[in-house]
Amino acid sequence: MSMANGPDPIDRLGAANPTRADEVPDASLARVSARIQEHIVTDIQNTSTIAPRRRPFALLGGLALAGALALAIALGSNFGAPAPGGAPIAANPSPSENPAAGGGGLASCLVYDPANLPTFDIVFDGTVTAVDGDQVTFDVNEDWKGAGDSITLTAPDTDVALLGEMPDFAVGGRYLVTAAGSNINACGYTLDYSADEAAKWAAAFAG
Amino acid sequence: MTSSTASSPLARFNALFTEHQRPVLAYAMRRTHTLADAEDVAAETFTIAWRKIGAIPVEEPLPWLYAVARRVLANHHRGNGRRERLASLLRIEDVATPMRAGEDLDGPTFLALASLSPADQELLRLVAWEELGNQQIAAVLDITPNAVAIRLYRARARFADALSRESRDDDLKYLDPSRTSADVKGTKRAAWKGAAK
């Protein structure tokens, strides 16, 4: 056994590196990211320890949301290309495209479209009357679906990086809210009240 | 109420994924024959990372990720026969893992690598392609840095010999244009993409 003369053979092998990290296809990274997001969303929903408060099928509703998110990814709807330099992948619209939606990082939201509102369990325009930990109580100004006159919901400790932003609820604040079971939805489907947006939400339930 | 803190598991995972997604996918691409396989390995590696986020070394997570990817790859190679039969039945056409332009799979470097034992190959790949040091390789392979140094010394020497031999054979290829270097050695294409042992 003898070492070859000349350049270090390891250097030669290094020069023959078939795939450099900065050359991996962005489309592949996007697919990998989408697969991981599905697992994370499912894990978070499955390990949620928040007890359903209003209906026994609240967790099921959460899982349906997870499925919807995964489906949105699978269908590639508005699936953004990875940001340059391997930055996190955002599958939801950027705030500039969609003022209602937030998020970034691994965020993977159903594309914000008021036409999707009737698919949620609970949809309403409400004013916060109390905040107790993660429990938020609303007086309902306009009940489009499933809210009644007053309702207490859970604002899950979602991560903006995963599920997009949610308003910081404050007593006296007015919001447009959707929920899956007892959990308030993020992903731009719960937002600060505006008359323009409220009109779109109302239109989604018209007829 | 709703935003993550820097120390939350999800925030930590997001940072980990952002920083290491490319090296991990590249690691998988160097060791699999198709892009779909590489994506499978990378996705499974990061899914495991998410579920074990508390166990990942804060200072140097990449060797930990490579160690997981190595085990995922080993499982993947074990299941490959079944998957290939299924793909054949379903007539799935897979996309080959892309290579950097200009690389010759039948060139002496790859043939020399393919002629070594899987253990030697993986050691050399970790040095040359993942550019890891002995300490990091030890974490990936779950052996001591001293063992890495000894094995690497021997693997490097064997690779140098093989490279010298393959380079001579490559010269023969040009003396007899009807022969390829693969003919000379009877080596299958991309045989160096073996299981990570």
Interface residues (C-beta under 8 A of the other chain):
Chain A: M1 S2 M3 A4 P9 I10 D11 R12 L13 G14 A16 N17 P18 T19 R20 A21 D22 E23 V24 P25 S28 L29 R31 V32 S33 R35 I36 H39 I40 D43 G86 A87 P88 G105 L106 D134 A155 P156 D157 T158 D159 V160 A161 L162 E165 M166 D168 F169 A186
Chain B: M1 T2 S3 S4 S8 L10 A11 F13 N14 F17 T18 E19 Q21 R22 P23 L25 A26 M29 R30 L35 A38 E39 A42 A43 F46 T47 W50 R51 T97 P98 M99 R100 E103 G107 T109 F110 A112 L113 L124 R125 V127 A128 W129 E131 R154 R156 A157 R158 F159 A160 D161 L163 S164
